[in-house]
Amino acid sequence: MGEVGSALTSAKAILVTGGAGYIGAHVCEALAAAGYRPVTYDNLSTGRRRFVRWGPLVEGDVWDADKVRHTLIAHDISAVMHFAGSSVVPESVRAPLDYYRNNVGGLFGLLGGMREAGVNRLVFSSTCAVYGDPGDDPITEATPLAPVTPYGRSKLGCEQILSDASAAHGLNVIALRYFNASGASASGLIGEDRPVETHLIPRAMMALRGQIDDFAVHGTDYPTPDGTAVRDYVHVGDLAQGHLAALTQLLGDRRGFFACNLGAGRGHSVRQVLEAITNHSGLRLPDAAGARRAGDPPHLVSDITLARQALGFAPRQSDLPSIVASAWAWHSRLSAVRAFGGAARLSAFRTSAPPTWALPADGVPARHPTAHGPALQDADGDHADGRWG
Ligand SMILES: NC(=O)c1ccc[n+]([C@@H]2O[C@H](COP(=O)([O-])OP(=O)(O)OC[C@H]3O[C@@H](n4cnc5c(N)ncnc54)[C@H](O)[C@@H]3O)[C@@H](O)[C@H]2O)c1
């Protein structure tokens, strides 16, 4: 243990907010594989405790600046990756204040803690929703920023805050605008498993397994070749590699604020995705045409030239068959584990080796936020030096 411990102590620690969620967990896995020490900071509102496998979990809310500061110092954090947030587009249309509160308010808490702790490197989870409904052409970073939903506006607001903080306070930020994250890790340990699932591929697979009975294609009258919406599906493993590249730059000499797309650079319609699922599984969903969802544009496909040039981003698994195969394998495993109930589920996900990372050193009991307000601040009275700005 001593040898492992000393090796890990020399590894750079990265705070991953939202590390118990879908994309954050995949990035934690990739960080650990690349020799970093991921420290997850998550309130488990949509994340899964069992997804936190590659480093410690600090249960907390990003609004809680004091707890963020404490965690950054206690774990000797070099940089932050900020995934924590609310991201269901139709929900943001129904409950915009919750979205601004969690996404923009949460960013303020995080930045407050980072500033006090003197941590000034941040990779930020942004989204193609900042472009709104830009038409049929591939979306470049020069495409006007014109979000059409509260979710998109909350993320664009975050980008603008980060850009201003970068100019005024020396914060160094790479904002990555993801298109549709999809697929699952080859490890079989993590994948999409949210309390309420709204994404096409997991919902289709859940419907094929009889786990949901309200699957529908949202909109069949879009001005697209087959009438269904066209999206850019990027494998979550490729996204994770994009994050590692961004982190490497921030730990190197990248300064200021920089934003770029992360996508596959090609689009598929909903019908094409369902066809690919049928080809892989041998199962076909009955036709279920539903109404369009609020805030869903017809066509969102990335141009990833900038990511290729600036980050060396090169999607390797983002073809539809690879995405579908990895997601199907994950959902098969999840269904099998669920079929055995709670006890079997826990042991099925338990690692055989003891954790090699140190326990969270914050010593602060976790405090959950209420639905309408931030968690209580910790009052440990610590003072940090090395503040930025
Ligand atoms: N999934 C996509 O296709 C996609 C596309 C574009 C952008 N994004 C962005 O990527 C990020 C991660 O998305 P995801 O799909 O992994 O979502 P997710 O819901 O699986 O993960 C979000 C995680 O953040 C945590 N969280 C939420 N609010 C928090 C708070 N206030 N404090 C602490 N933890 C909190 C949740 O518990 C969860 O673990 C989000 O910011 C989202 O907007 C996702």
The ligand as an SDF file (V2000), in Angstrom:
LIG
                    3D

 44 48  0  0  0  0  0  0  0  0999 V2000
  -25.2380   14.2640  -21.9260 N   0  0  0  0  0  0  0  0  0  0  0  0
  -25.0600   15.0770  -22.9670 C   0  0  0  0  0  0  0  0  0  0  0  0
  -25.2920   14.6890  -24.1180 O   0  0  0  0  0  0  0  0  0  0  0  0
  -24.5610   16.4860  -22.7750 C   0  0  0  0  0  0  0  0  0  0  0  0
  -24.4440   17.3310  -23.8910 C   0  0  0  0  0  0  0  0  0  0  0  0
  -23.9710   18.6290  -23.7220 C   0  0  0  0  0  0  0  0  0  0  0  0
  -23.5810   19.0620  -22.4710 C   0  0  0  0  0  0  0  0  0  0  0  0
  -23.6950   18.2420  -21.4010 N   0  0  0  0  0  0  0  0  0  0  0  0
  -23.2860   18.7560  -20.0800 C   0  0  0  0  0  0  0  0  0  0  0  0
  -22.3860   17.8300  -19.4990 O   0  0  0  0  0  0  0  0  0  0  0  0
  -22.5350   17.8060  -18.0830 C   0  0  0  0  0  0  0  0  0  0  0  0
  -22.7260   16.3700  -17.6050 C   0  0  0  0  0  0  0  0  0  0  0  0
  -23.8510   15.8060  -18.2600 O   0  0  0  0  0  0  0  0  0  0  0  0
  -24.3200   14.3060  -17.9610 P   0  0  0  0  0  0  0  0  0  0  0  0
  -25.0560   13.8400  -19.1490 O   0  0  0  0  0  0  0  0  0  0  0  0
  -23.1670   13.5000  -17.4550 O   0  0  0  0  0  0  0  0  0  0  0  0
  -25.3860   14.5620  -16.7940 O   0  0  0  0  0  0  0  0  0  0  0  0
  -25.6560   13.7300  -15.4660 P   0  0  0  0  0  0  0  0  0  0  0  0
  -26.9880   14.2050  -14.9740 O   0  0  0  0  0  0  0  0  0  0  0  0
  -25.4690   12.2730  -15.6910 O   0  0  0  0  0  0  0  0  0  0  0  0
  -24.5070   14.2300  -14.4840 O   0  0  0  0  0  0  0  0  0  0  0  0
  -24.5650   15.4420  -13.7880 C   0  0  0  0  0  0  0  0  0  0  0  0
  -23.9420   15.2120  -12.4230 C   0  0  0  0  0  0  0  0  0  0  0  0
  -23.8950   16.4510  -11.7050 O   0  0  0  0  0  0  0  0  0  0  0  0
  -24.3880   16.2440  -10.3750 C   0  0  0  0  0  0  0  0  0  0  0  0
  -24.9340   17.5400   -9.9360 N   0  0  0  0  0  0  0  0  0  0  0  0
  -25.9700   18.2420  -10.4810 C   0  0  0  0  0  0  0  0  0  0  0  0
  -26.1290   19.4060   -9.8270 N   0  0  0  0  0  0  0  0  0  0  0  0
  -25.1560   19.4560   -8.8640 C   0  0  0  0  0  0  0  0  0  0  0  0
  -24.8040   20.4080   -7.8770 C   0  0  0  0  0  0  0  0  0  0  0  0
  -25.4820   21.5420   -7.7460 N   0  0  0  0  0  0  0  0  0  0  0  0
  -23.7480   20.1330   -7.0610 N   0  0  0  0  0  0  0  0  0  0  0  0
  -23.0590   18.9650   -7.1800 C   0  0  0  0  0  0  0  0  0  0  0  0
  -23.3550   18.0200   -8.0920 N   0  0  0  0  0  0  0  0  0  0  0  0
  -24.3990   18.2700   -8.9230 C   0  0  0  0  0  0  0  0  0  0  0  0
  -25.4120   15.1300  -10.5120 C   0  0  0  0  0  0  0  0  0  0  0  0
  -25.6670   14.4450   -9.3020 O   0  0  0  0  0  0  0  0  0  0  0  0
  -24.7410   14.2410  -11.5550 C   0  0  0  0  0  0  0  0  0  0  0  0
  -23.8660   13.3190  -10.9570 O   0  0  0  0  0  0  0  0  0  0  0  0
  -23.7130   18.7320  -17.7590 C   0  0  0  0  0  0  0  0  0  0  0  0
  -23.2040   19.9720  -17.3300 O   0  0  0  0  0  0  0  0  0  0  0  0
  -24.4250   18.8820  -19.0940 C   0  0  0  0  0  0  0  0  0  0  0  0
  -25.0620   20.1360  -19.2100 O   0  0  0  0  0  0  0  0  0  0  0  0
  -24.1810   16.9600  -21.5150 C   0  0  0  0  0  0  0  0  0  0  0  0
  1  2  1  0
  2  3  2  0
  2  4  1  0
  4  5  1  0
  4 44  2  0
  5  6  2  0
  6  7  1  0
  7  8  2  0
  8  9  1  0
  8 44  1  0
  9 10  1  0
  9 42  1  0
 10 11  1  0
 11 12  1  0
 11 40  1  0
 12 13  1  0
 13 14  1  0
 14 15  2  0
 14 16  1  0
 14 17  1  0
 17 18  1  0
 18 19  2  0
 18 20  1  0
 18 21  1  0
 21 22  1  0
 22 23  1  0
 23 24  1  0
 23 38  1  0
 24 25  1  0
 25 26  1  0
 25 36  1  0
 26 27  1  0
 26 35  1  0
 27 28  2  0
 28 29  1  0
 29 30  1  0
 29 35  2  0
 30 31  1  0
 30 32  2  0
 32 33  1  0
 33 34  2  0
 34 35  1  0
 36 37  1  0
 36 38  1  0
 38 39  1  0
 40 41  1  0
 40 42  1  0
 42 43  1  0
M  CHG  2   8   1  16  -1
M  END
$$$$
